Amino acid sequence: MKQILLAGAGKIGAMITSLLTSTGDYQVTVIDRSAEQLERLPKNPLLKTRQLDITDPRQLDEAMRGHFAVLSAAPYSITSHIAHAARRAGVHYLDLTEDVATTRLVKTLAADATTAFIPQCGLAPGFISIVANDLCRRFERLDTVRLRVGALPQFPSNALNYNLTWSTDGVINEYLQPCEAIVNGELREVPALEELEEFSLDGVRYEAFNTSGGLGTLCETLKGKVRTLNYRTVRYPGHRDIMKALINDLQLGQRPEVLKDILEHAIPGTLQDVVLVFVTVSGHRQGRLLQESYANKIYGRQIGGAPFSAIQITTASGICAVLDLLAAGRIRTSGFIRQEDIPLELFLANRFGSAYAEPTAIGTRAA
């Protein structure tokens, strides 16, 4: 049985805990500074909890000892502390961060490491890069790669057409930070909330616009191989204009703590959500310009008798699948590992990765 340290007892951490302990293959210790958050976790003989300050190197180093891997479901602002501790302790490291600076740090820490450093193991970045790379492999020469992902309420009922389904800090960060893209073959930074577009899927209208972090390491991987590469977050029409007014016109982008307070007090959360994944790749094959696409919708549902949102399911299933593949030796076990290094068929065949393909029996032990 593998000993796993999980940093963060929030919504995603709770889902990860449920998935891993349900298999009987993992003993999970969850660490968090909030005793209240830890107390909310479901009781399980394979679950331990420990209250500590994740930003304290001494406490973190002591907690890390004896574990196979550490998984970070903590806020992006403190993920770097966990990565440094993993390197010092010599344990495998996986995270969910969309923060570009944190991922660059993780890559530096992974140099010459004897353990694996695998950042961005969630939805976007994460699964979206695995899908994109699979489509790219089908072409002899690439032209355009477009990635679109949205975590949306099934029943929008406010002017923002939005409910809080995951980290408010994460949403604000991706709306504020510059975004990587490849434009006319050149790697560039483009502004968040710009390049608005609209499209329809299954009769539903959506908008999409630049946000930070969703491409993961794809820009580096595909640089020099593609003319256009971009990532945009999907929302219902009208959302972008209101957020742009709040962030730019009212200058709340300079006061993110105020914006967070406003959103969390005015916009309710929901478990009735849908995750939309839409990837389109065009390129040349046998002398012809062709296009292939991947489109998928994953809905919130009950697992093991408890309700979970679609963003919880997809994000937690992603990092659990990568951990499972690492533990089984199905992927490389040392150094820096990119999401696009993981074959799509291997990911979907995994008991956790099947959340993206099959709606039942996620993570359960085979009979």
N, C-alpha and C positions, 0 to 999 in steps of 0.2 A: 504494500500500500504506500503510495506516494504522499509525503508530507508537503502540504501547500500552505504558504503564507499569503493571505489576501489583505491588501491595504484598502480600506474603504468599506463601510457598512451601509452605504446608501442604497438607492433603488437597484442599480446595476450590481452592486456587491451582493445584495440579497439574492438576486437571480443566479449569479455565479455560484453562490454557496449552495442553493437548492439543486442546481444541475450537478455539481461535482459530488456532493454527498449522496445523491440519489443512486449513483453507480455502485457505491461500495468500494470503489477503487482509490478514493482520495480521502485523506484526513485533512480538514481545512481549519486553520487558525485565522480568525479575522481580527485585524487590529484597526482601531479608530480612536480618535480623541474623545468622541461622544459616547458616554455610557448609555444614553437614551437610544441612540442608533443601534448599538450592540444588543441592547435588551430586546429590540424589535425583531431580531433575526429569529427564524423558526428553530425550535429546539431539535437537536439531532445528536445522537451519540458520536457521530463523526465530526462534530463541529465544536470548536473551542473559540472563545472570544477573549480579547485582552485590550484593555484601555491603555493607550499610551500616546505620546506626542510624536507623530510621524516625522516632524522636522527636527527631532532631537537625535543626533547621530548615535549617541551612546545607547539609548533605548532601542533604536531601530536595529543596530548591529546585534544587540543581545537577542532580539526577537527573531532575527534572520537565521540564527544558527540551527543547523540540523535539517533544513528544509531543502526539498528538491528544487522548488521554484517559488518565486514571489510574483504575484499578479497585482498590478496597480489599477484599482478602480477609484482612486483618490482624485481630487481636483487637479487639473493640469498644472496649477501653480505650485504644487508640492511634489509632483511626480519625480522631479530631478533628485530629490533626497532619497527616494526609494531606489532609483537607478544607481546612484553612487554606492549605497549600502549593499546592493546586490553584487556589484563588482568587488567590493571589499570582502564580502562573505563567500564569493565563489559559487553563487547559486544562479540558476536560470532566471531570466527576467522577461516579463511580458507586460505590456500596458495597453491602454485604450486612448492615449492622448491624440488629439488633433492639433496640438501645438507644435508648430514647425521648429521653434528654437529647442524645445525639449527633445525632439527626435534627432536633431543634429548633435545634441549632447550625448544621447544614447549611442549614436554611431561612433562617436569618439571613444566612449567607454568600452565599446565592443572590440576595439582594435587589440588584437593578440589575446583576446579573452578565451579561456578554455570552456566557458559556458555560453549559452545562447542568449543574445539580446534581441528581442522581437517586439518592437514597438508597433502601435497602431493596429491592434488586433480586433477592432470592433467592426462597425458597419462601413463608415466612410470617415476617415480612412480605415481600410481593412478589407472586408469582403469585396467591395467595389473594385479594388485593385486586382484581386484574384480573377474576377470576371473579365475585367478589361484585358488583362494579359492573355487570358484564354482566347478571347476573340482576336487579339492581335496576332497570335500564333498561326491563325488560319490564312494569313496574307503573305505574299511574297514581298510586297513593298507597301508600307503604310502611308496614308494621307492624313486622316482626321480621326481623333479619338475624343468622344464627348461623354462625360460621366454626369449623371443627374440622380440625386438622391434626396428624398424628403421624408421626414417623420411628421405625419399630419394627423389631426383629429378626424375621426370618421364623420363627426357631426359638428362642424364649425358653427359657432353661434355668436360671434362678436366681430367687431369691425376689422380686427387683425386676422380673422379667419384662422385662429391658431389657439392651441392649448399647450401648456408646458408639459412636455412628455419626457424630458431629460434635464441635464444640468443647465440651469440658467446661466451660470458663469461660462459654460462652454458655448452656448448660443451667442452670448454677447461677444465673446472672444472671436468667434468665426465671422461675426458681422463687422468687427473693427480692424482686424489685422490684414495686411496685404496678402494677396493670393498669388500663388505660382501658376504659370501657364506657359505653353509654348505657342508663340504667335509667329506665323511665317517662318517656322524653323528655328526661331530664337527663343531662348529661355527668358521670360520676363516676369516682373511683378505687376499685377493689375489690381485696381482698387476693389475692395469689397462693396457689395450692394449695387454694382454697376453691371452693364451689359445685360439688361433685362430682356427676357424672351418669353414667349407663351407657346404652349403646345397642348394637345389633347391626347388622352389615353383612355380607352374604354368609355368614351363619351364624356369624360370629365376634363374641364379646363384647368390648367396649371400655369404658374409662372415659375421662372428659374432665374437666378442671378448669382454673381460671383460671391463665394465665401471662402474663408481661409482653411487650409489644412486637409481638405478632403482627398487631394491627390496623393497624399502620403509621399512615397519616394518615386512615383511614376515619372515625374519630370526628369529626374536624374537618369532613370532607366531608359526612357524613350528619347532623350535628347539626341539629336542628329539622325533620328529614325522616322520622325513624324513632322508634318507641316503644321498641324494644329492639334493641341491638347488642352482641354479645359475641364474644370469641375464647377458645377453650379448646384446650389441648394434649391429644392423644389418647395413651393408654397402655393396656396390658393391665391388667385388674383387679388391684388390690392394690398397684400401684406408688406411687400417691399417698400411701397411709397410711404406708408405710415412709419415703418421702422427707420427709413432714411430721414424723415422729418424729425423724429425723436433724437436720432443720433447726430445728425448734422445741423439741422436748423435750430433745434433746441439745445444743441451742444452737450447732450447727455453722453455722447461718446467720450467726452473728457471727464465724465463723472459716472463711471460704470457701476459704482456701488449704488448710486441713486436710481439708475435705470433698472438694476436688479431688484431693488426694493419696490419700484413701481410695478414691474412685471409680476413679481411673486404675490403682490397684494391685490392685483387687479385681474390677472389671467389665471383661471383655475387649471389644475392639472387634470389629466384623464387617463384611464386605462383603455378606453375605446379609441384606439388609434390605428393607423395603417402606415407601414413603411413601404415607400415606393423606390424601386431600384430600376434605373433605365440607362443602359449603356449602348452607344452606337459607335461602330468602328467602320471606316471605309478605307479601301486600299486597292491595290492591284493584285490580281491572281490570273495567271494564264493570259496575260495581255489585256484583261478587262478591268475597268474600275467597278468594284462591287461594294456592297454595304451589308454588314450583319449587325443585328441588335439583340440585346437581352433585356427583357422587361419582366418584372416580378413585383407582386404585392404580398406583403406579409401582415397579418392582422393580429391584434391583441387577442388573447384567449386564456383559458384555464389550463394549467399544467399541474398535475398532482393535487387537484382540488383547489388550487389557489389562483386568483386572477393575476395575469401579468400583461403589461403593455407590449406592443409590437417592438418598440425600441429597446425595451428590456430584453426581450427574447432574442432579437437579432444581435445586439451588442454582446450580451453574455454568451450566447451560443458561439459567436466568433472566437472569443478568447479561449473558451473551453475547448473548442475544436482544435485550435492551434496547440494548446497545452497537451491534449490527448495525442496529437501527432508527434509532438516532441517527446513525450513519455514513451511512446512506442517505437521511437527511432525512425519514424517515417519521413522526417525532415532533418536537415542538418542540426547538429547539437552544439555548435560553437560559433562564436563570432556574430556579426550583424546579419540578421535575416530579414529580408524584405517580404511584404505580403505577396507581391507578385512572383516570388520564388516558390509559392505553394500552388501545386496543380489544382485546378477547380474540381476535377473528378475525385481527387483524393479528399478534398475538403467536404464535398457533398456526400461522399460515402461514409464520412465519420458520423458517429452517433449524435454528436452535437451539431455538426454542420448540416445535418439533415433538416434542421429547422428552416432552412432556406428552400428545401425541396419537398418535405413531407410535413404535414401539420400534427402528426401524432408521435407519441413514444420518444420524445426528445431526451436523449441522455440515459435512458433506462438500460439496465443490464439485460443482455440477451438471456433467454431461458435456456 
